[in-house]
Amino acid sequence: MNELEKLLARSNKVKIGDAEVDVYSLDFNDLVEIEKLADKDANVRANATKELVKRSLKKSFPEATDEQLGRFDARYINDFLMAVFEASGMDQPRKKLEQMKAE
């Protein structure tokens, strides 16, 4: 294993609903969307969140079609995204998501 392979995104197995899911950390390709999470415009933040969820779902379920991913039950989105942030070691987005959920 070379040094870069030691630094590649990893996964955590988490329970979401009744399913055990491998949730992968965000990576370099997600930086633009991560930056948008701090935008003042709520629409920009919402679209960035949607894109990060979609990308992350695709990592967790690579065999799923876009149609199947689009039918991911909304009640699990928050738990899934929080698991992604945790896998990525990102406390700030996770805390912001918790704050928005509480409001």
All heavy atoms as an XYZ file, in Angstrom:
825
protein
N       0.852     -1.188      0.000
C       0.000      0.000      0.000
C       0.889      1.239      0.000
O       1.749      1.384      0.850
C      -0.886     -0.026      1.251
C      -1.759      1.172      1.389
S      -2.798      1.239      2.864
C      -3.841     -0.161      2.639
N       0.652      2.126     -0.964
C       1.446      3.352     -0.973
C       0.844      4.363     -0.003
O      -0.234      4.158      0.564
C       1.576      3.900     -2.398
C       0.271      4.429     -2.962
O      -0.533      5.022     -2.250
N       0.064      4.239     -4.249
N       1.534      5.458      0.189
C       1.126      6.451      1.188
C      -0.231      7.078      0.864
O      -1.026      7.326      1.770
C       2.207      7.530      1.324
C       3.506      7.008      1.895
C       3.339      6.339      3.256
O       2.793      6.961      4.177
O       3.765      5.172      3.384
N      -0.511      7.337     -0.410
C      -1.799      7.934     -0.777
C      -2.956      6.998     -0.434
O      -3.991      7.446      0.055
C      -1.836      8.294     -2.260
C      -3.141      8.925     -2.749
C      -3.440     10.210     -1.983
C      -3.084      9.188     -4.235
N      -2.789      5.721     -0.659
C      -3.857      4.763     -0.353
C      -4.231      4.787      1.124
O      -5.377      4.528      1.481
C      -3.449      3.356     -0.785
C      -3.469      3.187     -2.291
C      -2.981      1.825     -2.733
O      -2.402      1.081     -1.903
O      -3.176      1.503     -3.910
N      -3.296      5.140      1.980
C      -3.578      5.232      3.414
C      -4.483      6.425      3.734
O      -5.091      6.477      4.798
C      -2.275      5.363      4.206
C      -1.384      4.153      4.131
C      -0.095      4.407      4.881
C       0.901      3.280      4.688
N       2.186      3.598      5.339
N      -4.556      7.371      2.797
C      -5.310      8.606      3.035
C      -6.613      8.684      2.249
O      -7.299      9.700      2.283
C      -4.433      9.813      2.673
C      -3.115      9.917      3.425
C      -2.282     11.055      2.872
C      -3.346     10.084      4.914
N      -6.963      7.625      1.554
C      -8.198      7.634      0.775
C      -9.417      7.546      1.683
O      -9.333      7.045      2.806
C      -8.197      6.476     -0.225
C      -7.111      6.532     -1.302
C      -7.200      5.312     -2.207
C      -7.194      7.816     -2.113
N     -10.534      8.041      1.181
C     -11.779      8.031      1.951
C     -12.104      6.619      2.414
O     -11.934      5.650      1.673
C     -12.913      8.595      1.101
N     -12.553      6.524      3.620
C     -12.907      5.246      4.235
C     -14.400      5.227      4.533
O     -15.090      6.226      4.454
C     -12.139      5.052      5.543
C     -10.642      5.140      5.394
C     -10.093      3.835      4.939
N      -8.639      3.916      4.909
C      -7.915      3.300      4.028
N      -8.475      2.568      3.117
N      -6.609      3.409      4.043
N     -14.869      4.073      4.952
C     -16.290      3.966      5.285
C     -16.472      3.548      6.731
O     -15.588      2.957      7.345
C     -16.976      2.952      4.366
O     -16.519      1.643      4.635
N     -17.632      3.891      7.255
C     -18.096      3.436      8.564
C     -19.394      2.687      8.342
O     -20.227      3.116      7.546
C     -18.390      4.614      9.506
C     -17.153      5.342      9.955
O     -16.044      4.852      9.838
N     -17.347      6.547     10.462
N     -19.580      1.603      9.033
C     -20.845      0.883      8.959
C     -21.760      1.460     10.033
O     -21.396      1.532     11.196
C     -20.644     -0.614      9.180
C     -21.905     -1.418      8.875
C     -21.637     -2.900      8.816
C     -20.903     -3.337      7.603
N     -21.579     -3.252      6.335
N     -22.932      1.926      9.604
C     -23.899      2.515     10.522
C     -25.270      1.924     10.262
O     -25.546      1.424      9.173
C     -23.964      4.063     10.394
C     -22.652      4.699     10.766
C     -24.384      4.481      9.012
N     -26.111      2.011     11.260
C     -27.487      1.545     11.112
C     -28.367      2.757     10.822
O     -28.396      3.721     11.586
C     -27.954      0.829     12.373
C     -29.318      0.218     12.209
C     -29.641     -0.740     13.320
C     -30.992     -1.343     13.004
N     -31.130     -2.673     13.476
N     -29.065      2.686      9.711
C     -30.009      3.729      9.325
C     -31.329      3.023      9.078
O     -31.420      2.164      8.195
C     -29.533      4.500      8.084
C     -28.211      5.209      8.394
C     -30.590      5.495      7.630
C     -27.599      5.946      7.244
N     -32.318      3.368      9.868
C     -33.571      2.618      9.824
C     -33.273      1.197     10.252
O     -32.664      0.976     11.304
N     -33.660      0.232      9.451
C     -33.401     -1.171      9.753
C     -32.218     -1.722      8.962
O     -31.957     -2.925      9.002
C     -34.648     -2.015      9.430
C     -35.802     -1.706     10.369
O     -35.532     -1.311     11.517
O     -36.967     -1.852      9.943
N     -31.493     -0.873      8.249
C     -30.419     -1.331      7.370
C     -29.040     -0.987      7.923
O     -28.845      0.075      8.511
C     -30.587     -0.703      5.990
N     -28.090     -1.895      7.713
C     -26.680     -1.623      7.985
C     -26.089     -1.065      6.694
O     -26.152     -1.708      5.642
C     -25.947     -2.911      8.372
C     -26.332     -3.453      9.727
C     -25.736     -2.654     10.878
O     -24.644     -2.073     10.713
O     -26.379     -2.611     11.937
N     -25.529      0.135      6.772
C     -25.064      0.832      5.580
C     -23.607      1.241      5.750
O     -23.221      1.743      6.801
C     -25.921      2.101      5.328
C     -25.443      2.848      4.102
C     -27.390      1.750      5.224
N     -22.809      1.025      4.704
C     -21.451      1.564      4.670
C     -21.554      3.010      4.230
O     -21.989      3.299      3.112
C     -20.572      0.782      3.686
C     -20.164     -0.575      4.216
O     -19.887     -0.680      5.421
O     -20.121     -1.530      3.426
N     -21.179      3.922      5.111
C     -21.239      5.352      4.819
C     -19.807      5.837      4.640
O     -18.966      5.634      5.508
C     -21.939      6.117      5.964
C     -21.906      7.608      5.715
C     -23.373      5.635      6.125
N     -19.543      6.464      3.507
C     -18.198      6.899      3.149
C     -17.980      8.365      3.495
O     -18.892      9.182      3.406
C     -17.954      6.688      1.654
C     -17.850      5.228      1.311
C     -18.998      4.468      1.115
C     -16.620      4.604      1.242
C     -18.916      3.112      0.826
C     -16.528      3.250      0.954
C     -17.675      2.514      0.751
O     -17.595      1.178      0.489
N     -16.754      8.674      3.855
C     -16.410     10.062      4.142
C     -16.406     10.871      2.850
O     -16.266     10.329      1.753
C     -15.034     10.141      4.817
O     -14.033      9.618      3.985
N     -16.585     12.172      3.001
C     -16.492     13.072      1.867
C     -15.034     13.123      1.425
O     -14.128     12.827      2.206
C     -16.991     14.461      2.257
C     -18.461     14.505      2.688
C     -18.800     15.869      3.273
C     -19.379     14.164      1.540
N     -14.814     13.489      0.180
C     -13.450     13.510     -0.327
C     -13.172     14.798     -1.103
O     -14.010     15.700     -1.154
C     -13.158     12.258     -1.160
C     -14.094     12.098     -2.347
O     -14.476     13.117     -2.965
O     -14.436     10.950     -2.671
N     -12.017     14.857     -1.695
C     -11.557     16.035     -2.427
C     -12.568     16.500     -3.467
O     -12.777     17.703     -3.657
C     -10.206     15.713     -3.086
C      -9.591     16.863     -3.812
C      -8.930     17.862     -3.120
C      -9.680     16.959     -5.190
C      -8.359     18.936     -3.790
C      -9.117     18.026     -5.874
C      -8.452     19.018     -5.171
N     -13.220     15.564     -4.134
C     -14.193     15.910     -5.179
C     -15.437     16.598     -4.625
O     -16.217     17.157     -5.392
C     -14.596     14.656     -5.958
C     -13.434     14.084     -6.738
O     -12.694     14.818     -7.370
N     -13.267     12.781     -6.673
N     -15.623     16.572     -3.327
C     -16.797     17.174     -2.696
C     -16.531     18.572     -2.146
O     -17.445     19.204     -1.608
C     -17.293     16.271     -1.551
C     -17.707     14.903     -2.034
O     -18.401     14.821     -3.068
O     -17.327     13.908     -1.387
N     -15.314     19.083     -2.284
C     -14.950     20.356     -1.660
C     -15.828     21.524     -2.087
O     -16.202     22.362     -1.258
C     -13.483     20.702     -1.945
C     -12.455     19.898     -1.156
C     -11.044     20.306     -1.582
C     -12.632     20.087      0.336
N     -16.173     21.616     -3.348
C     -16.992     22.741     -3.824
C     -18.351     22.728     -3.127
O     -18.834     23.765     -2.671
C     -17.152     22.697     -5.362
C     -18.177     23.712     -5.831
C     -15.813     22.936     -6.038
N     -18.955     21.549     -3.024
C     -20.265     21.454     -2.372
C     -20.151     21.704     -0.871
O     -21.034     22.331     -0.273
C     -20.900     20.089     -2.642
C     -21.158     19.799     -4.102
C     -21.982     20.858     -4.816
O     -22.947     21.392     -4.224
O     -21.672     21.159     -5.982
N     -19.077     21.237     -0.257
C     -18.866     21.475      1.176
C     -18.781     22.979      1.436
O     -19.374     23.491      2.389
C     -17.601     20.750      1.673
C     -17.806     19.234      1.617
C     -17.238     21.192      3.089
C     -16.526     18.431      1.804
N     -18.052     23.690      0.588
C     -17.917     25.141      0.736
C     -19.274     25.835      0.637
O     -19.556     26.794      1.361
C     -16.972     25.682     -0.334
C     -16.702     27.164     -0.204
C     -15.706     27.660     -1.234
O     -14.669     27.024     -1.419
O     -15.993     28.712     -1.844
N     -20.142     25.341     -0.226
C     -21.466     25.943     -0.416
C     -22.352     25.791      0.824
O     -23.314     26.539      0.986
C     -22.163     25.331     -1.621
C     -21.544     25.714     -2.946
C     -22.248     25.025     -4.086
C     -21.591     25.306     -5.415
N     -22.253     24.570     -6.516
N     -22.043     24.847      1.690
C     -22.833     24.674      2.908
C     -22.774     25.905      3.813
O     -23.657     26.110      4.642
C     -22.369     23.443      3.691
C     -22.601     22.095      3.030
C     -21.981     20.989      3.880
C     -24.087     21.834      2.809
N     -21.747     26.731      3.626
C     -21.586     27.944      4.434
C     -22.143     29.190      3.742
O     -22.055     30.289      4.295
C     -20.108     28.152      4.756
N     -22.731     29.043      2.570
C     -23.256     30.182      1.827
C     -24.417     30.837      2.586
O     -25.163     30.166      3.297
C     -23.736     29.715      0.447
C     -23.880     30.864     -0.524
O     -24.884     31.605     -0.433
O     -22.977     31.016     -1.364
N     -24.575     32.128      2.423
C     -25.667     32.854      3.080
C     -27.018     32.556      2.443
O     -28.050     32.680      3.087
C     -25.393     34.357      3.040
C     -24.230     34.784      3.896
C     -24.007     36.268      3.841
C     -22.810     36.628      4.706
N     -22.533     38.051      4.720
N     -27.008     32.174      1.179
C     -28.242     31.893      0.441
C     -28.750     30.490      0.791
O     -28.071     29.493      0.556
C     -27.968     32.004     -1.057
C     -29.206     31.855     -1.919
O     -30.159     31.164     -1.505
O     -29.200     32.421     -3.027
N     -29.946     30.426      1.335
C     -30.535     29.150      1.738
C     -30.701     28.186      0.566
O     -30.561     26.975      0.728
C     -31.878     29.375      2.429
N     -30.992     28.712     -0.625
C     -31.147     27.862     -1.801
C     -29.826     27.211     -2.199
O     -29.791     26.049     -2.596
C     -31.716     28.645     -2.990
C     -33.171     28.994     -2.781
O     -33.931     28.226     -2.204
N     -33.554     30.170     -3.245
N     -28.743     27.965     -2.104
C     -27.413     27.417     -2.408
C     -27.081     26.312     -1.414
O     -26.602     25.239     -1.800
C     -26.339     28.533     -2.393
C     -24.931     27.952     -2.491
C     -26.591     29.536     -3.515
N     -27.347     26.565     -0.127
C     -27.085     25.539      0.906
C     -27.931     24.297      0.674
O     -27.445     23.170      0.784
C     -27.357     26.105      2.298
C     -26.357     27.140      2.749
C     -26.482     27.453      4.236
N     -27.832     27.701      4.683
C     -28.428     28.896      4.725
N     -27.773     29.970      4.322
N     -29.658     29.022      5.160
N     -29.205     24.489      0.336
C     -30.098     23.348      0.103
C     -29.635     22.519     -1.091
O     -29.624     21.282     -1.023
C     -31.529     23.836     -0.112
N     -29.238     23.178     -2.171
C     -28.761     22.452     -3.346
C     -27.448     21.723     -3.065
O     -27.238     20.613     -3.552
C     -28.621     23.386     -4.544
C     -29.968     23.763     -5.123
O     -30.917     22.991     -5.084
N     -30.061     24.968     -5.657
N     -26.584     22.341     -2.280
C     -25.322     21.684     -1.916
C     -25.597     20.455     -1.056
O     -24.980     19.399     -1.253
C     -24.408     22.659     -1.169
N     -26.530     20.580     -0.119
C     -26.894     19.443      0.723
C     -27.452     18.314     -0.128
O     -27.070     17.150      0.029
C     -27.918     19.874      1.791
O     -27.345     20.905      2.596
C     -28.320     18.708      2.672
N     -28.335     18.657     -1.048
C     -28.927     17.658     -1.946
C     -27.844     16.947     -2.753
O     -27.855     15.719     -2.887
C     -29.936     18.330     -2.873
C     -30.603     17.395     -3.844
C     -31.572     18.153     -4.743
C     -32.132     17.254     -5.825
N     -32.980     17.990     -6.755
N     -26.901     17.711     -3.285
C     -25.825     17.127     -4.090
C     -24.922     16.219     -3.241
O     -24.537     15.135     -3.677
C     -24.997     18.226     -4.762
C     -23.902     17.711     -5.659
C     -24.379     16.905     -6.852
O     -25.533     17.086     -7.305
O     -23.592     16.069     -7.349
N     -24.609     16.653     -2.026
C     -23.767     15.823     -1.157
C     -24.483     14.531     -0.767
O     -23.863     13.462     -0.718
C     -23.348     16.599      0.093
C     -22.286     17.669     -0.124
C     -22.065     18.463      1.156
C     -20.978     17.057     -0.613
N     -25.783     14.616     -0.499
C     -26.548     13.413     -0.178
C     -26.539     12.472     -1.378
O     -26.280     11.267     -1.236
C     -27.993     13.756      0.245
C     -28.862     12.509      0.299
C     -28.000     14.459      1.597
N     -26.784     13.005     -2.554
C     -26.818     12.177     -3.768
C     -25.468     11.508     -4.015
O     -25.400     10.302     -4.279
C     -27.212     13.037     -4.966
C     -27.335     12.273     -6.256
C     -27.772     13.186     -7.384
C     -27.803     12.454     -8.705
N     -28.152     13.342     -9.812
N     -24.385     12.273     -3.928
C     -23.046     11.708     -4.134
C     -22.730     10.639     -3.093
O     -22.152      9.601     -3.405
C     -21.987     12.794     -4.049
C     -21.965     13.747     -5.203
C     -20.900     14.782     -4.985
N     -20.930     15.796     -6.017
C     -19.963     16.688     -6.190
N     -18.911     16.683     -5.408
N     -20.056     17.578     -7.141
N     -23.100     10.929     -1.850
C     -22.812      9.996     -0.760
C     -23.640      8.726     -0.880
O     -23.135      7.625     -0.615
C     -23.055     10.676      0.587
O     -22.170     11.770      0.742
N     -24.899      8.870     -1.279
C     -25.733      7.685     -1.504
C     -25.132      6.814     -2.606
O     -25.124      5.586     -2.497
C     -27.160      8.089     -1.873
C     -28.051      8.561     -0.738
C     -29.344      9.138     -1.291
C     -28.344      7.422      0.234
N     -24.615      7.463     -3.647
C     -24.021      6.713     -4.755
C     -22.781      5.944     -4.288
O     -22.536      4.827     -4.747
C     -23.677      7.664     -5.908
C     -23.371      6.959     -7.194
C     -24.584      6.199     -7.703
C     -24.306      5.555     -9.034
N     -25.377      4.648     -9.449
N     -22.014      6.530     -3.372
C     -20.853      5.820     -2.817
C     -21.312      4.620     -1.986
O     -20.690      3.561     -2.025
C     -20.017      6.747     -1.931
C     -19.273      7.825     -2.673
C     -18.549      8.714     -1.682
C     -18.005      9.967     -2.311
N     -17.392     10.863     -1.315
N     -22.372      4.800     -1.227
C     -22.863      3.734     -0.350
C     -23.605      2.647     -1.113
O     -23.602      1.487     -0.721
C     -23.789      4.306      0.732
O     -23.062      5.141      1.602
N     -24.269      3.039     -2.195
C     -25.063      2.101     -3.002
C     -24.676      2.238     -4.473
O     -25.465      2.721     -5.290
C     -26.559      2.387     -2.820
C     -27.012      2.388     -1.390
C     -27.199      3.576     -0.700
C     -27.224      1.189     -0.722
C     -27.610      3.575      0.624
C     -27.639      1.177      0.602
C     -27.832      2.371      1.283
N     -23.463      1.823     -4.834
C     -22.986      2.052     -6.207
C     -23.816      1.345     -7.275
O     -23.841      1.787     -8.426
C     -21.552      1.526     -6.183
C     -21.473      0.632     -5.007
C     -22.485      1.139     -4.019
N     -24.528      0.285     -6.909
C     -25.330     -0.451     -7.879
C     -26.697      0.193     -8.121
O     -27.402     -0.160     -9.062
C     -25.528     -1.907     -7.426
C     -26.450     -2.070     -6.237
C     -25.902     -1.634     -4.873
O     -24.689     -1.375     -4.736
O     -26.712     -1.549     -3.929
N     -27.072      1.160     -7.288
C     -28.389      1.793     -7.388
C     -28.451      2.742     -8.582
O     -27.482      3.417     -8.923
C     -28.708      2.562     -6.116
N     -29.623      2.786     -9.202
C     -29.850      3.727    -10.299
C     -30.166      5.107     -9.717
O     -30.504      5.237     -8.532
C     -31.032      3.276    -11.175
O     -32.235      3.336    -10.379
C     -30.823      1.873    -11.718
N     -30.083      6.139    -10.553
C     -30.447      7.487    -10.107
C     -31.900      7.524     -9.655
O     -32.248      8.222     -8.705
C     -30.209      8.511    -11.212
C     -28.732      8.831    -11.404
O     -27.926      8.509    -10.503
O     -28.392      9.397    -12.445
N     -32.753      6.768    -10.336
C     -34.164      6.706     -9.951
C     -34.320      6.123     -8.545
O     -35.075      6.645     -7.723
C     -34.956      5.866    -10.954
C     -36.433      5.781    -10.629
C     -37.209      4.915    -11.608
O     -36.742      4.734    -12.752
O     -38.276      4.433    -11.218
N     -33.610      5.050     -8.261
C     -33.680      4.443     -6.932
C     -33.150      5.396     -5.868
O     -33.745      5.533     -4.802
C     -32.886      3.133     -6.895
C     -33.520      2.009     -7.676
C     -32.607      0.809     -7.800
O     -31.415      0.942     -8.065
N     -33.174     -0.373     -7.617
N     -32.040      6.065     -6.154
C     -31.481      7.019     -5.197
C     -32.449      8.167     -4.949
O     -32.565      8.654     -3.827
C     -30.137      7.551     -5.693
C     -29.011      6.532     -5.820
C     -27.769      7.194     -6.385
C     -28.716      5.859     -4.498
N     -33.166      8.575     -5.987
C     -34.140      9.650     -5.852
C     -35.321      9.277     -4.975
O     -36.032     10.149     -4.477
N     -35.527      7.998     -4.774
C     -36.632      7.540     -3.920
C     -36.171      7.207     -2.498
O     -36.938      6.661     -1.706
C     -37.292      6.311     -4.551
C     -38.003      6.637     -5.848
C     -38.915      5.538     -6.355
N     -38.480      4.187     -6.084
C     -37.945      3.348     -6.982
N     -37.782      3.745     -8.223
N     -37.600      2.133     -6.644
N     -34.925      7.565     -2.158
C     -34.431      7.366     -0.792
C     -35.372      8.089      0.164
O     -35.680      9.266     -0.027
C     -33.008      7.921     -0.678
C     -32.334      7.662      0.635
C     -31.811      6.414      0.929
C     -32.214      8.673      1.575
C     -31.165      6.182      2.134
C     -31.573      8.445      2.784
C     -31.053      7.192      3.066
N     -35.869      7.393      1.157
C     -36.893      7.922      2.064
C     -36.379      9.160      2.810
O     -35.341      9.111      3.477
C     -37.289      6.829      3.057
C     -38.573      7.143      3.781
O     -38.823      8.320      4.104
O     -39.342      6.198      4.048
N     -37.115     10.252      2.713
C     -36.713     11.524      3.304
C     -36.513     11.441      4.816
O     -35.705     12.184      5.368
C     -37.741     12.609      2.978
N     -37.202     10.524      5.483
C     -37.048     10.459      6.937
C     -35.654     10.005      7.360
O     -35.272     10.172      8.518
C     -38.122      9.573      7.562
C     -37.957      8.112      7.257
C     -39.053      7.298      7.858
N     -39.474      6.334      6.847
C     -40.306      5.365      7.065
N     -40.857      5.241      8.247
N     -40.617      4.537      6.115
N     -34.874      9.430      6.421
C     -33.531      8.949      6.747
C     -32.421      9.890      6.282
O     -31.251      9.656      6.571
C     -33.295      7.564      6.134
C     -34.284      6.532      6.596
C     -35.086      5.854      5.682
C     -34.437      6.238      7.946
C     -36.011      4.913      6.103
C     -35.360      5.301      8.368
C     -36.137      4.640      7.446
O     -37.051      3.716      7.868
N     -32.777     10.947      5.580
C     -31.760     11.835      5.015
C     -30.911     12.472      6.104
O     -29.678     12.508      6.006
C     -32.393     12.901      4.099
C     -32.914     12.224      2.829
C     -31.393     13.996      3.740
C     -33.695     13.138      1.910
N     -31.515     12.992      7.141
C     -30.768     13.644      8.205
C     -29.790     12.664      8.859
O     -28.612     12.996      9.051
C     -31.728     14.236      9.246
C     -30.999     15.077     10.264
O     -30.237     15.968      9.909
N     -31.224     14.788     11.534
N     -30.268     11.462      9.208
C     -29.390     10.470      9.828
C     -28.244     10.086      8.896
O     -27.100      9.937      9.333
C     -30.174      9.210     10.209
C     -31.161      9.454     11.339
O     -30.993     10.451     12.084
O     -32.098      8.657     11.474
N     -28.563      9.924      7.610
C     -27.533      9.558      6.637
C     -26.483     10.659      6.528
O     -25.282     10.394      6.588
C     -28.175      9.277      5.272
C     -27.183      8.857      4.230
C     -26.687      7.567      4.212
C     -26.749      9.755      3.270
C     -25.763      7.180      3.249
C     -25.832      9.374      2.307
C     -25.339      8.085      2.298
N     -26.918     11.897      6.383
C     -25.982     13.005      6.229
C     -25.147     13.207      7.487
O     -23.946     13.482      7.409
C     -26.733     14.287      5.858
C     -25.903     15.426      5.287
C     -25.054     14.968      4.105
C     -26.787     16.571      4.870
N     -25.747     13.052      8.644
C     -24.983     13.158      9.896
C     -23.914     12.068      9.947
O     -22.791     12.306     10.389
C     -25.918     13.067     11.099
C     -26.907     14.187     11.138
S     -26.708     15.399     12.397
C     -26.966     14.559     13.879
N     -24.241     10.856      9.481
C     -23.268      9.761      9.449
C     -22.134     10.076      8.479
O     -20.970      9.757      8.753
C     -23.962      8.457      9.072
N     -22.452     10.717      7.350
C     -21.419     11.114      6.385
C     -20.477     12.127      7.019
O     -19.252     12.008      6.921
C     -22.058     11.687      5.097
C     -21.007     12.347      4.204
C     -22.799     10.599      4.340
N     -21.030     13.140      7.683
C     -20.187     14.146      8.334
C     -19.328     13.509      9.424
O     -18.157     13.847      9.577
C     -21.037     15.276      8.922
C     -21.665     16.168      7.888
C     -22.920     16.707      8.104
C     -21.019     16.470      6.705
C     -23.508     17.541      7.162
C     -21.598     17.297      5.751
C     -22.846     17.842      5.993
N     -19.898     12.597     10.179
C     -19.130     11.925     11.222
C     -18.000     11.099     10.612
O     -16.869     11.134     11.101
C     -20.039     11.020     12.055
C     -19.338     10.405     13.244
C     -20.290      9.612     14.109
O     -21.333     10.171     14.503
O     -19.975      8.444     14.378
N     -18.289     10.367      9.539
C     -17.262      9.571      8.860
C     -16.154     10.468      8.315
O     -15.003     10.046      8.200
C     -17.879      8.758      7.730
N     -16.504     11.713      8.008
C     -15.556     12.669      7.439
C     -14.820     13.466      8.504
O     -13.953     14.278      8.171
C     -16.298     13.644      6.512
O     -16.998     12.936      5.511
N     -15.186     13.265      9.766
C     -14.556     14.022     10.848
C     -14.917     15.490     10.814
O     -14.135     16.350     11.211
N     -16.117     15.797     10.356
C     -16.549     17.186     10.184
C     -17.613     17.530     11.220
O     -18.789     17.286     11.010
C     -17.090     17.397      8.771
C     -16.060     17.142      7.697
S     -16.750     17.269      6.047
C     -17.091     19.012      5.969
N     -17.197     18.138     12.314
C     -18.132     18.493     13.372
C     -18.993     19.702     13.033
O     -20.164     19.745     13.368
C     -17.389     18.786     14.679
C     -16.944     17.517     15.369
O     -17.565     16.466     15.142
O     -15.973     17.583     16.139
N     -18.438     20.704     12.367
C     -19.189     21.927     12.107
C     -20.437     21.683     11.258
O     -21.520     22.094     11.658
C     -18.291     22.991     11.469
C     -17.349     23.660     12.447
C     -18.063     24.262     13.640
O     -17.987     23.741     14.744
N     -18.774     25.338     13.452
N     -20.342     21.022     10.108
C     -21.568     20.771      9.343
C     -22.565     19.912     10.118
O     -23.761     20.127     10.036
C     -21.073     20.049      8.084
C     -19.661     20.462      7.944
C     -19.161     20.619      9.356
N     -22.069     18.969     10.889
C     -22.955     18.110     11.677
C     -23.688     18.950     12.717
O     -24.901     18.830     12.895
C     -22.155     16.991     12.349
C     -23.028     16.007     13.112
C     -22.195     14.919     13.773
N     -21.172     15.423     14.670
C     -21.393     15.888     15.897
N     -22.608     15.933     16.379
N     -20.402     16.318     16.651
N     -22.987     19.840     13.395
C     -23.606     20.696     14.407
C     -24.621     21.641     13.772
O     -25.684     21.888     14.340
C     -22.533     21.482     15.162
C     -21.715     20.616     16.099
C     -20.635     21.415     16.793
C     -19.787     20.498     17.661
N     -18.659     21.197     18.257
N     -24.294     22.177     12.588
C     -25.225     23.072     11.892
C     -26.494     22.311     11.511
O     -27.598     22.819     11.661
C     -24.543     23.649     10.643
C     -25.392     24.601      9.864
C     -25.611     25.893     10.601
C     -26.316     26.888      9.717
N     -26.701     28.083     10.421
N     -26.331     21.074     11.049
C     -27.479     20.264     10.683
C     -28.348     19.971     11.915
O     -29.572     20.043     11.861
C     -27.010     18.958     10.041
C     -28.039     18.118      9.325
C     -28.700     18.902      8.200
C     -27.406     16.858      8.779
N     -27.714     19.690     13.039
C     -28.461     19.455     14.283
C     -29.217     20.707     14.690
O     -30.365     20.644     15.132
C     -27.510     19.030     15.398
C     -26.987     17.624     15.246
C     -25.922     17.274     16.274
O     -25.378     18.195     16.955
O     -25.614     16.083     16.409
N     -28.574     21.866     14.531
C     -29.208     23.147     14.884
C     -30.420     23.405     13.984
O     -31.472     23.811     14.474
C     -28.196     24.274     14.743
C     -28.743     25.637     15.088
C     -27.725     26.729     14.851
O     -26.799     26.578     14.054
N     -27.897     27.846     15.536
N     -30.294     23.165     12.689
C     -31.409     23.381     11.763
C     -32.545     22.433     12.081
O     -33.707     22.806     11.996
C     -30.945     23.191     10.319
C     -30.021     24.292      9.863
S     -29.438     24.243      8.138
C     -29.669     22.624      7.578
N     -32.232     21.220     12.496
C     -33.252     20.230     12.834
C     -34.024     20.669     14.076
O     -35.230     20.459     14.179
C     -32.581     18.879     13.068
C     -33.553     17.749     13.319
C     -32.795     16.447     13.506
C     -33.729     15.334     13.877
N     -33.025     14.080     14.122
N     -33.338     21.325     15.030
C     -33.956     21.749     16.271
C     -34.855     22.973     16.075
O     -35.744     23.223     16.873
C     -32.884     22.053     17.314
N     -34.610     23.739     15.029
C     -35.391     24.974     14.804
C     -36.772     24.698     14.274
O     -37.164     23.752     13.793
C     -34.634     25.893     13.828
C     -33.361     26.431     14.423
C     -32.538     27.239     13.442
O     -32.864     27.313     12.245
O     -31.544     27.816     13.883
